[in-house]
């Protein structure tokens, strides 16, 4: 039973949101701002799932608890499977001891090595970054990840915006580095948690659309616990298809806004009843 959520019993109509981000990853509002908004709006239970961050989970949860809001343990892991992108929502593990820390540390190490290699390649190609130490002070004065090099390109006038900066970085050898889906799910399960594919119906560039056929293929190799059925980018038809799929295969389902703090991606009040099985798996009673 989880310290921050036990004992907790929700009514079927209680408003929840199990997928949100803060400035600890790529969100546009701080944890304070997000929690204040959720408290003001009367949410009963939420999960803050910053990308590839487990070190900030209890900080966020303690902040929320001080304001009377319950927050589940959660993280959105960026992974790959057979060269497909696969974002995974993970819940219910102990953030202090989870094996996900090792998975994240390995990925961050490889990303840092590549960021430095790309930085050196840019310099050899004539790009000069005299303000690097100042602009990257929070990172120790040197690039540690893709966004650092992109920031340097933009701030030194080599790129007008993020898309052009990414184009320059790819030309300099930048490639995506993520954890393997199977390794991530195994770490979650060995840490006592569950893993669900996030926004499987998202069709934008850079995302993989997981239709039932592809879900069958990935689940044949990786023991996923479920999928995020309710998401702002899922059409009513897509939601119905996923509902049929989770019912057919006895899977868990989650409900999330994927909010980053701007208009159009604000938190959404989903009924707790929709994610009853997931919540009860995590020790939260519904009804």
N, C-alpha and C positions, 0 to 999 in steps of 0.2 A: 504493500500500500504506500502511496506516495505522500511524503510529508506535507506538501503544499496543497494537495487536493483531497486529503482524507480527513474526516469523513465528508463526502460530498454527494448529495442527491439532487438531481435536477428534474424539473418538470419537463414533459415532452416538448413544451413550447418555449423552453428557456433559450435565449439567444446566444449562439456560440459562433466562433470563427476560428478555424484550425490551421490557417496559413496566412502569415503576415511577416513583414520585414521592417527593420529599422536601419539606422545609419551604421549599425554594427556590421551590416553587409552592404546591400545596395538600396536600402530604403531611403526615403527622403525626409523622414522625421526621426527624432531621437526616441529612445525608449520612453523617456519621460513624457514626451508629447503624445506618443501612441497610447500609453497607459492612461493618461489624463482623458484622452478622447474616448477610450473604451469605457472608462468609469462613468464619464458624463453621459454616454449613450446607453448605459445600463446593460452591458454585456455580462452574462453570467459566468462564462468560461471561455478562454481563448488559448491558442498556442502561437507563440512568436517563433517563427522558423527561419531565422537568419541563415543565409547560405554558408555552409561549411564552417559554422561557429558553434562549438559546444562550450567554449570557455566563458561565454557571456550569459549562458542560460540562467544560472541561479541568481546572477546580478539582476536580471530582468524580473525574475519571479519574486525575488525579495522586495523589489521596488513595487511591484504590483500588489503583493500581499499587504504592504504597508498602507495601501489605498483601498483595500477591501476587494481586490480582484484576484481570482484564481487563474493561474497560468500553467498549462501542461508543459512537460518537458517536450521539446520538439526542435528539429533542425531539418533544413532542406539540403540534401547532399547532391552535389553536381557530379554525375558519373557518366560512364559510357558503357555501351553493350554492343558488341559487333560493329563498332564505329557509329552507332546511333547514340544521340544524346539521351540521357535518362536521368531526369531529376527525381529524387526520392525523398519523400516525407517520412521522417523517422520519429517515432514517439515511444515514450515509456521506458527509456533506459536511464541509468544513473549518470548524469552528466559529469560527475567527478571521477568516475572510474571507467567510463565507457571505452571500449576498444576503438571507437571512432576517432579518438584522439590520435592514435597511431596512424590511422588511415589519412587523417587530415594533415598530420605532420609530414608524412611522406610526400603527399601532393604539394604542399607548400614548399618543401625543400626543392622539388624538381621544378616548380614554377619559378623560384628564386634564381636557380641556376640558369634557366632559359632567359629570364628577364635581363640578367647581367650579360649573357651572350648576345642578345639582341641589342642591348645598349652599346656594347663594344662594336658591333657590326654597324650600327648607325653612325658612330663616331668615325669609323674607317671610311664611311661613305660621305663624310664631309659635314655631318650634322654636329653642331656645337651646342653644349648645354651649360653655359657659365653659371646659371642660377640653380643648378641641380641640388646642391647642398641646402640651399634656402627652401626651395620648393618641396623637397622630399625630407625635410627635417624630421617629420614624424616617422619616417622609415629609416632613420639613421643616415640620411643624406645620399642614399643610393637606391636604385630601382629594385624592388623585390617582387613585383607582379606586373602583369600586363598594363593595368591602369596607370601605374607610375610612369612607364615609358610614354603612354598616350598623353598623359598630363604634361610631360616635358615637351612633347612635340607641339601641343596646342599652345602652351604658355610661351614658347620660344618662337611662335609664328610660323612653324613649318606645316601646320595643319589647321584649317579653320574650325573643324569640328571633330567629334568622336569618330564618325564613319571614315573620314579621310585619314585620321591618325591610325585607325586599325588597318587600313589599306597599306600604309607605309610600313607598319609593323609586320604584316604578313609578308611583304616583299623582303623584309630583313630576316625572315625565318621564324616569325612568331607562329606557334601552333598551340592548339588547346591541350591542356594537360589536366586530366581529371582522374578520379579513382575509378576502378572497375566496379561495375554494378554488383557482380557476384561477391567480390571482396567486401564491399560496403554492407550488403544485406547480411552476410555472414557475421560481420562485426556487430551489427545491430542485434541480431538474434542471440549471439553469445553474450551480449550485454543486457539481455532481458527485454528488448524492445520489439517493435513491429515496424515493417517497412512497406510503404505504399507508393506506387508510381504517381508523381505529381502531374497535374494538368495533361493527361494522356491525349486529350483531344485538341491540343494547341497546334496550330498549323503554320505559324509564322516561320520565317527563315531562321535556321539555327535550332529548331525544335523538331523532334520526331513525333509524328502522329501515330499513336498506338491504337489501331483498329483491333477488333476482336481476334483476327488472324495473327497479327503481330504479337498481341498479348499472349496468345497461346504459345507462340514460339519462345518468347522470353521466359514465360513461366515454366516451360519444359526444362529450362536450364537453371533458372534462379527462383528460389522459393519465396516469392513476394507474398505479402499478406493481404494485399488489396490495391485499390486505386482511388484516386481523388475523383469522385464522380461529379460533384457540384463545384464549378469554377466559372468565373465570369466569361471566359472565352469558349465555354461549351454551349452549343445550341441546345434547344429543347430536345431535338431529335437525337443528338449525341448523348445527352443525359439519359434518355430512355434506353438507348442501346447499352450504355454502361450499367444501368440498373439491372437490365436483363442479364448482363454478363456476370455481375457480382452475385446475383441470386442463383444463377446456374452453377457457379463454381464455389459457392459458399465463402465468398471473400468479404473482407472488411471494406467499408467505404468512408471517405472523409469529405468534409465540406469546407471549402476555403475561398476567401476573396483574393488571395495573393496580393493583398494591399501593400503598396509602397508609399502611400501617403499623399497621393495627388488625386485630383478630381477624376473620377472614372475608375479608380482602383482603391476606393475607400473600403474599410471593413464592411462586411455584410452580415446581417443577423439571420443566420440559418437556424432552423429549429433543431434542438438537441436530438429529437426523435430520429432525424435522418441518419445520424451517426451513432445510434444507440449501441450497436454491437462493438464498434471501435471504442467508444467511451467506457463501456462495461468491461472490455478487455483491459482497459487502463485503470480500472478501479473506481470509475465514476458511475453511480447508479442513475438510471433515467426512468422516471415514472414512479 
